[in-house]
Amino acid sequence: MQAYNERFFRWVNELSIDHDGLNPVFIGLAEYTVLLVAIVFLVMWFLNRSRRNRVMMISAGLTFLLAEILGKVAGFFYSNQQPFAEMSHVNLLIHKEVNNSFPSDHTIFIFSICLIFWLFHKRHIYWLFIATAVGFSRIWVGVHYPFDVLSGAVIAFLTAVAVAHLPLFQRCVGAILSCYVWLEKKCVGKRTK
């Protein structure tokens, strides 16, 4: 398995040498898309006060929290360092501390948010393209193996489906929204529509 992981990593990472004109795009995706999506998340929270939007946003946050916990548990049982720490001649395009790279936290975050957005708005398939591009970019810039990214995406996918469809999680989202609405009404006087 690790041989395939390394071979696919090499193939993608060497594209950053052969097509170095694309490096700024992939560096941007790898480094800044998570921040951009977090900003979009906050803007959507405050600009669209509908109940459906708030449920979607809380579902996305809960999905990320649960997926990140599952990712940390998975990382406890299976651990590997980043490719640049384990392999020679890696084209490392961004600075990254050496630690356990399994699963990819960036991938868990971006897939958690984007999958929930897509599950709530199936026509907005661009969220899946954004998440996939970020995952791919983490390999391109040399900081994750493909298995790290794929595992992060699978963890986020399973968690997103559970949060969006299982009654236990739907009740949890409803309870969080009710608490928020109560606090908002007490503190600001506004209410979710």
Secondary structure as the mmCIF struct_conf table of DSSP 4:
data_model
#
loop_
_struct_conf.conf_type_id
_struct_conf.id
_struct_conf.beg_label_comp_id
_struct_conf.beg_label_asym_id
_struct_conf.beg_label_seq_id
_struct_conf.end_label_comp_id
_struct_conf.end_label_asym_id
_struct_conf.end_label_seq_id
HELX_RH_AL_P HELX_RH_AL_P1 GLN A 2 ASP A 18
TURN_TY1_P TURN_TY1_P1 HIS A 19 HIS A 19
HELX_RH_3T_P HELX_RH_3T_P1 ASP A 20 LEU A 22
HELX_RH_AL_P HELX_RH_AL_P2 ASN A 23 LEU A 47
HELX_RH_AL_P HELX_RH_AL_P3 ARG A 51 PHE A 77
BEND BEND1 TYR A 78 TYR A 78
STRN STRN1 GLN A 81 GLN A 81
HELX_RH_AL_P HELX_RH_AL_P4 PRO A 83 GLU A 86
BEND BEND2 MET A 87 HIS A 89
BEND BEND3 ILE A 94 ILE A 94
BEND BEND4 ASN A 99 ASN A 99
STRN STRN2 ASN A 100 ASN A 100
BEND BEND5 PHE A 102 PRO A 103
HELX_RH_AL_P HELX_RH_AL_P5 ASP A 105 PHE A 120
TURN_TY1_P TURN_TY1_P2 LYS A 122 ARG A 123
TURN_TY1_P TURN_TY1_P3 ILE A 125 ILE A 125
HELX_RH_AL_P HELX_RH_AL_P6 TYR A 126 TRP A 140
TURN_TY1_P TURN_TY1_P4 VAL A 141 GLY A 142
BEND BEND6 VAL A 143 VAL A 143
HELX_RH_AL_P HELX_RH_AL_P7 PRO A 146 HIS A 165
HELX_RH_AL_P HELX_RH_AL_P8 PRO A 167 CYS A 187
TURN_TY1_P TURN_TY1_P5 VAL A 188 VAL A 188
BEND BEND7 GLY A 189 GLY A 189
#
